[in-house]
Amino acid sequence: MRALRTTRMILTLAAPAAAAVLLAGPATALPPHPFGLPVLTIGCPNQGSLMSLTAATGQSGPEPGIAPGEIRFQSFPAAPPIPAAGQVTVAWLNTTTGQSGIVNLEGAYPYLSKTVRTGHGEVIATAFGSINLGSAPICSNSPSTGTFIV
């Protein structure tokens, strides 16, 4: 009698967990994850402003255009004024597998992106670059660092 009661208790507790595993849909990726705070560029005058803010995110797959084991790094203006031109570079390291790389983001400035095969694991990355606010000289922005799960 005691064995029957124990069996019922196990089935009562295990059935919902088994149903959740069997009926679960496909895994989805995490939403785009920002690098640290938007990066600040000071000393490049433009439209009466002495600074510009640029933000960066990382989006892991699977998502449309991003396969499992990949991250799409993106850069975009965080506040006006919008720089006239610029280049953003991302250096990354997969701390789980040891894979690493450096990529220049591409696209129509100021919206730059690049999808990178990083492999599965935890990825640490830093985004850095330079901007040109029109007539002013090219200025470097401060780097921003983020961690991502792929």
C-alpha positions in Angstrom: 0.0 0.0 0.0 2.8 2.4 0.8 4.5 1.7 -2.5 1.3 2.5 -4.4 1.0 5.8 -2.5 4.7 6.7 -3.3 4.1 5.8 -6.9 1.1 8.1 -7.1 2.9 10.9 -5.4 5.8 10.7 -7.9 3.4 10.6 -10.9 1.5 13.6 -9.5 4.6 15.6 -9.1 6.4 14.5 -12.3 3.5 14.6 -14.7 3.3 18.4 -15.0 7.1 18.7 -15.5 7.0 15.9 -18.2 4.1 17.6 -20.0 6.0 20.9 -20.0 9.0 19.3 -21.6 7.0 17.3 -24.2 4.7 20.2 -25.1 7.3 23.0 -25.1 7.7 25.0 -28.4 11.0 25.8 -30.0 13.4 27.9 -28.1 13.5 31.6 -29.0 16.4 34.0 -28.6 16.7 36.6 -26.0 15.8 40.1 -27.0 18.5 42.5 -28.2 20.8 43.1 -25.3 22.5 46.5 -25.0 26.2 47.0 -24.5 26.8 49.3 -21.5 25.4 52.8 -21.5 25.4 54.8 -24.8 28.9 55.9 -25.6 29.8 59.6 -25.5 31.9 61.5 -28.0 33.0 64.9 -26.7 34.7 67.7 -28.6 33.2 67.4 -32.0 31.0 70.4 -32.5 27.8 69.9 -34.6 24.6 71.9 -34.9 25.6 73.8 -31.7 26.3 70.7 -29.7 29.7 69.5 -28.4 28.8 65.9 -28.0 27.1 62.9 -29.6 25.6 59.7 -28.1 25.8 56.3 -29.9 24.2 53.0 -28.6 25.1 49.4 -29.5 23.2 46.1 -29.0 23.9 42.4 -29.6 21.1 40.0 -30.7 21.7 36.3 -30.5 19.9 33.7 -32.7 17.8 31.9 -33.6 16.0 34.9 -35.2 15.2 35.8 -38.8 18.6 36.4 -40.4 20.5 35.2 -37.3 21.3 31.5 -37.0 21.9 29.6 -33.8 25.5 30.4 -32.6 25.5 33.9 -34.2 25.1 37.4 -32.9 24.1 40.5 -34.8 25.9 43.5 -33.4 24.2 46.8 -34.1 25.0 50.5 -33.6 22.6 53.5 -33.9 22.3 57.1 -32.6 21.1 57.4 -29.0 20.4 61.1 -29.1 20.7 64.0 -31.6 22.8 65.4 -33.2 23.3 62.5 -35.6 26.9 62.3 -36.8 27.5 62.8 -40.6 29.7 59.6 -40.8 31.4 57.1 -38.7 32.8 53.6 -38.3 32.1 51.2 -35.4 34.2 48.2 -34.7 33.4 45.3 -32.4 36.0 43.0 -30.8 34.5 39.9 -29.2 35.6 36.8 -27.3 33.6 33.6 -26.6 34.7 32.8 -23.1 33.2 29.3 -23.4 35.0 28.2 -26.6 37.9 30.6 -26.9 36.8 31.8 -30.3 37.4 35.5 -31.0 37.3 38.1 -33.7 37.2 41.8 -34.7 34.6 43.1 -37.2 33.7 46.4 -38.7 29.9 47.0 -38.6 28.4 47.7 -42.1 25.4 49.4 -43.5 24.0 52.9 -44.2 25.3 55.2 -41.4 24.2 55.8 -38.7 22.5 52.4 -38.6 25.3 49.8 -38.8 25.2 46.1 -38.1 27.1 42.8 -38.7 26.1 39.2 -38.0 29.0 37.2 -36.6 29.4 33.4 -36.0 30.6 33.4 -32.4 29.6 29.8 -31.5 27.5 28.9 -28.5 28.4 30.1 -25.1 29.0 33.4 -23.2 30.4 36.2 -25.4 32.0 39.4 -24.1 32.4 42.2 -26.6 33.5 45.8 -26.8 32.3 48.3 -29.4 34.5 51.3 -30.3 34.9 53.6 -33.2 35.1 57.1 -34.6 32.6 59.6 -35.9 32.6 62.6 -38.1 30.2 65.4 -37.4 30.4 67.1 -40.8 32.9 70.0 -40.9 34.6 69.0 -37.6 37.5 66.5 -37.5 37.0 62.8 -36.9 36.7 62.1 -33.2 36.9 58.8 -31.3 34.1 57.7 -29.0 34.5 56.0 -25.7 34.3 52.2 -25.9 31.3 50.2 -24.5 31.4 46.6 -23.3 28.7 44.0 -23.0 28.2 40.3 -22.4 25.8 38.1 -24.4 24.6 34.5 -24.2 24.5 32.7 -27.5 
